[in-house]
Amino acid sequence: MWENAATFAAGLRVPKPYGDYIMLEILQESGGVTLAFSDEVILASLQDCAKNEGIFLSPDGAAATAAYDHLLKTILAAAGSRGAVQHRRGVEVHGCHSRSGGD
């Protein structure tokens, strides 16, 4: 349980997610990773997608694109892997590729 969970990305602010143990088991079995970003990084991703792609994401959607962009720059690029970022409404299969932002 995450007591006092706080973020402006309301869709991610879930103190006790349904199926949390199942998600953690799948994450461990798949060798996946979890990422956490500050509200400032999420907001920068939201603003960057709006500016460069003309898409105004929800804050939780911007967290997914921030994660995807981070993975492209680090883990996936180093491993030559393909990947997807799970978003609560589906799977983000691309980030804002014209992005200039950081991690």
Buried (B, 14 or more C-beta within 10 A) or exposed (E): EEEEEEBEBEBBEEEEBEEEEEBEEEEEEEEEEEBEBEEEBBBBBBBBBBBBBEEEBBBBBBBBBBBBBBBBEEEBEEEEEEBEBBBEEEEBEEBBEEBEBEE
